[in-house]
Amino acid sequence: MLEFLAMGGYALFVWPAYGATVLVLGLAVVLPLRRHRQLTRELELIAIQHDQSQII
């Protein structure tokens, strides 16, 4: 197991590369989901304001 973790002496290069990959892929999922949620809230507020202006 330790030999696997040492990656044949290249662990200092391999593990940070894995970490950077996981970080980038995670951000590629999380950031668009957050933006979608934000835009949905903004559109709901615009729709509410539009509906209220139609009543007056």
ABEGO torsion letter per residue (X at the ends): XAAAAAGGGAAAAAAAAAAAAAAAAAAAAAAAAAAAAAAAAAAAAAAAAAAAAAAX
